[in-house]
Amino acid sequence: MARVRFEPNGIELECSSEKTLLESLVEKGYQMCVGCRRGGCGICLVEVKSGEFELRPHAKELITQRSQTLACRAMPQSDAVVMLCEDNKFKRSGLYRWLERAGKAGTQV
C-alpha cells in the first residue's frame, strides 16, 4: 500500500500498488473528470510531485513531460504526491457522502 496525497485538495488515500490512482479514488467514493479510463483521452492527466508509478498501456503522446502521468493508468509503487489540473479537482460523490452519514461507507452498492 502506498499513501498518495492529492493536491491542491490535500486529500490522502491509501492506494494499492495493483490499482490505478483513478480506481483508488472511485473505490473511496471520489469523482474525477475522466473520459475513456483506458489511457486514450488524457483528461485525467496529473503532475507527479514525488513518488514512483508503474504505468499501464496508454497513448504515449498524452504525457508530454516526465513529471506527468495519467490517473487512469498510474499505479503507485511508493508514497507519492500528485497535483491535479485546475479543471480536474475531484469531489466526493453524493452517494458516498450519504453512505458515510448513514454509517454504511465502504459497503458494496
Rosetta silent file (secondary structure, phi, psi, omega in degrees, C-alpha in Angstrom):
SEQUENCE: MARVRFEPNGIELECSSEKTLLESLVEKGYQMCVGCRRGGCGICLVEVKSGEFELRPHAKELITQRSQTLACRAMPQSDAVVMLCEDNKFKRSGLYRWLERAGKAGTQV
SCORE:     score description
SCORE:     0.000 S_00000001
   1 L     0.000  138.070  177.229    0.000    0.000    0.000 S_00000001
   2 E  -115.771  146.098  175.690    1.158    3.473   -0.860 S_00000001
   3 E   -96.700  119.649 -177.443   -0.003    6.705    0.726 S_00000001
   4 E  -118.370  128.086  175.998   -0.893    9.215   -2.009 S_00000001
   5 E  -103.741  130.750  179.457   -1.668   12.891   -1.380 S_00000001
   6 E  -104.201  117.076  177.329   -3.717   14.724   -3.995 S_00000001
   7 E  -102.354  152.169    5.289   -3.048   18.455   -4.227 S_00000001
   8 L   -85.067    2.888 -178.892   -4.447   21.096   -4.114 S_00000001
   9 L   -64.590  -32.376 -177.392   -7.224   19.229   -2.252 S_00000001
  10 L    78.587   12.003 -179.048   -4.791   17.877    0.352 S_00000001
  11 E   -80.582  134.159  177.810   -6.638   14.555    0.441 S_00000001
  12 E  -115.942  135.209  179.956   -4.535   11.494    1.320 S_00000001
  13 E  -132.277  147.452  169.033   -5.537    7.948    0.423 S_00000001
  14 E   -81.482  124.075 -177.410   -4.077    4.501    0.900 S_00000001
  15 E  -123.667  133.343  176.560   -3.697    3.131   -2.630 S_00000001
  16 L   -70.349  144.253  177.402   -2.890   -0.407   -3.672 S_00000001
  17 L   -74.193   -3.237  179.476    0.107   -0.800   -5.971 S_00000001
  18 L  -105.834    1.785  178.109   -2.122   -3.017   -8.118 S_00000001
  19 L  -122.100  150.846  177.760   -4.817   -0.382   -8.707 S_00000001
  20 L   -75.551  165.131  175.479   -4.612    2.876  -10.602 S_00000001
  21 H   -56.830  -43.228 -179.002   -4.981    6.240   -8.902 S_00000001
  22 H   -63.228  -44.511  178.115   -8.392    6.581  -10.532 S_00000001
  23 H   -59.566  -41.341  179.393   -9.536    3.149   -9.319 S_00000001
  24 H   -65.619  -41.043  178.130   -8.438    4.050   -5.785 S_00000001
  25 H   -62.063  -48.130 -178.997  -10.285    7.371   -5.905 S_00000001
  26 H   -62.511  -41.738  179.060  -13.502    5.769   -7.140 S_00000001
  27 H   -59.429  -32.443 -179.063  -13.206    2.998   -4.545 S_00000001
  28 L   -91.935    5.502  174.138  -13.042    5.667   -1.804 S_00000001
  29 L    91.061   18.382  178.740  -16.109    7.478   -3.189 S_00000001
  30 E   -99.954  152.544  175.281  -14.485   10.319   -5.153 S_00000001
  31 E  -113.071  141.238  178.131  -15.384   11.528   -8.630 S_00000001
  32 L  -138.124  143.267  176.952  -12.822   12.809  -11.110 S_00000001
  33 L   -63.678  122.139  178.703  -13.310   14.091  -14.647 S_00000001
  34 L  -141.423  163.032  175.557  -12.375   11.228  -16.951 S_00000001
  35 L  -111.612  -94.087 -170.720  -13.025   10.131  -20.490 S_00000001
  36 L   -86.500  -23.120 -177.296  -12.213    6.631  -21.595 S_00000001
  37 L    68.734   12.643 -179.894  -10.384    5.228  -18.486 S_00000001
  38 L  -124.619   15.259  175.808   -8.016    3.343  -20.825 S_00000001
  39 L    81.778   24.910 -177.690   -5.314    5.944  -21.336 S_00000001
  40 L  -112.802  -12.370 -174.649   -6.521    7.392  -24.614 S_00000001
  41 L  -109.905  -31.315  177.307   -8.036   10.796  -23.847 S_00000001
  42 L    84.905    3.804 -178.524   -5.723   12.487  -21.334 S_00000001
  43 L   -64.039  -32.046 -175.329   -8.426   14.178  -19.270 S_00000001
  44 L   -93.038   25.213  179.208   -7.105   12.654  -16.025 S_00000001
  45 E   -61.517  132.307  176.781   -3.553   13.964  -16.507 S_00000001
  46 E  -129.765  156.707  176.446   -1.825   14.764  -13.200 S_00000001
  47 E   -97.941  128.834 -179.865    1.574   16.193  -12.323 S_00000001
  48 E   -86.942  117.516  177.205    3.782   13.962  -10.191 S_00000001
  49 E   -88.633  -34.896  176.166    5.437   15.946   -7.401 S_00000001
  50 E  -160.630  159.288  177.383    7.006   12.875   -5.784 S_00000001
  51 L   106.203  168.822 -179.786    6.786    9.102   -5.880 S_00000001
  52 L  -121.583  144.531 -177.492    7.111    6.298   -8.387 S_00000001
  53 E  -134.395  145.781  168.596    4.414    4.807  -10.607 S_00000001
  54 E   -99.488  134.194 -177.270    4.006    1.821  -12.874 S_00000001
  55 E  -106.279  130.853  169.905    2.009    2.720  -15.982 S_00000001
  56 L   -74.038  167.178 -179.761   -0.491    0.509  -17.737 S_00000001
  57 L   -54.993  141.424 -178.236   -0.606    0.853  -21.551 S_00000001
  58 L  -158.792  168.286  175.493   -1.612    4.340  -22.719 S_00000001
  59 L   -75.986  107.835 -172.237   -1.262    6.762  -25.633 S_00000001
  60 H   -60.970  -27.118 -179.188    2.293    7.996  -25.078 S_00000001
  61 H   -69.066  -12.589  179.146    1.704   11.340  -26.816 S_00000001
  62 H   -75.580  -26.342 -179.334   -0.617   12.369  -23.949 S_00000001
  63 L  -101.826  102.491 -173.684    2.250   12.571  -21.469 S_00000001
  64 L   -95.663  -13.429  179.608    4.448   15.396  -22.711 S_00000001
  65 L  -129.501  148.212 -179.410    6.582   15.907  -19.587 S_00000001
  66 L   -60.006  -26.207 -177.402    8.423   13.440  -17.390 S_00000001
  67 L   -85.936    8.672 -179.050    6.582   14.823  -14.351 S_00000001
  68 E  -109.810  155.878  172.163    3.152   13.872  -15.755 S_00000001
  69 E  -154.980  169.896  178.315    1.082   10.706  -15.617 S_00000001
  70 E  -104.760  127.223 -178.768   -2.495    9.593  -16.217 S_00000001
  71 L   -61.560  -28.285 -178.947   -4.584    8.789  -13.133 S_00000001
  72 L   -79.300   -9.803 -177.008   -6.414    6.075  -15.085 S_00000001
  73 L  -124.280   -8.743 -173.154   -3.167    4.248  -15.926 S_00000001
  74 E   -96.633  124.119  176.907   -0.800    5.003  -12.999 S_00000001
  75 E  -110.188  117.843 -176.170   -0.347    2.507  -10.170 S_00000001
  76 E   -66.544  132.462  178.538    1.625    3.956   -7.225 S_00000001
  77 L  -107.893   -3.191  177.210    4.719    1.953   -6.282 S_00000001
  78 L  -154.936  171.075  172.129    5.697    4.242   -3.391 S_00000001
  79 L   -57.312  146.736 -172.478    4.213    7.020   -1.290 S_00000001
  80 E  -152.103  162.817  171.367    3.504    9.922   -3.621 S_00000001
  81 E  -130.242  128.553  176.948    2.173   13.428   -4.089 S_00000001
  82 E  -126.572  147.874  179.598    0.297   14.372   -7.269 S_00000001
  83 E  -107.762  123.326  177.195   -1.099   17.723   -8.399 S_00000001
  84 E   -77.809  149.274  174.905   -4.486   17.748  -10.093 S_00000001
  85 L   -64.010  154.415 -177.672   -5.089   20.049  -13.062 S_00000001
  86 H   -54.399  -40.580 -176.797   -7.013   23.217  -12.236 S_00000001
  87 H   -91.501   11.030 -177.923  -10.148   21.987  -14.034 S_00000001
  88 H  -127.660   33.562  174.828   -9.940   18.455  -12.617 S_00000001
  89 L   -71.208  122.564 -175.958  -10.285   18.894   -8.874 S_00000001
  90 L   -83.479  169.515 -179.674  -12.281   15.868   -7.798 S_00000001
  91 E  -141.558  161.392  178.000  -15.056   15.734   -5.280 S_00000001
  92 E   -75.894  132.867 -178.970  -16.700   13.198   -3.027 S_00000001
  93 L   -67.859  149.742  179.515  -19.744   11.674   -4.701 S_00000001
  94 H   -60.275  -39.516  179.837  -23.146   12.444   -3.202 S_00000001
  95 H   -63.410  -43.320 -178.848  -23.930    8.751   -2.764 S_00000001
  96 H   -66.345  -39.812  177.388  -20.728    8.126   -0.819 S_00000001
  97 H   -61.170  -40.623  178.154  -21.377   11.161    1.437 S_00000001
  98 H   -63.262  -43.554  178.980  -24.864    9.787    2.113 S_00000001
  99 H   -62.477  -38.056  177.766  -23.420    6.341    2.936 S_00000001
 100 H   -62.128  -46.858 -179.910  -20.928    7.950    5.340 S_00000001
 101 H   -62.093  -34.866 -179.160  -23.720    9.793    7.151 S_00000001
 102 L   -82.406   -4.179  179.963  -25.731    6.564    7.318 S_00000001
 103 L    77.160   22.481 -176.477  -22.706    4.703    8.686 S_00000001
 104 L  -115.636    8.788 -178.500  -22.521    2.443    5.639 S_00000001
 105 L   -57.996  140.335 -179.917  -19.418    3.792    3.873 S_00000001
 106 L    94.410   -9.637  177.203  -17.224    1.071    2.479 S_00000001
 107 L   -83.445  153.481  178.637  -20.114   -1.280    1.763 S_00000001
 108 L   -75.846  132.966  178.801  -20.693   -2.518   -1.768 S_00000001
 109 L  -113.140    0.000    0.000  -23.580   -0.773   -3.534 S_00000001
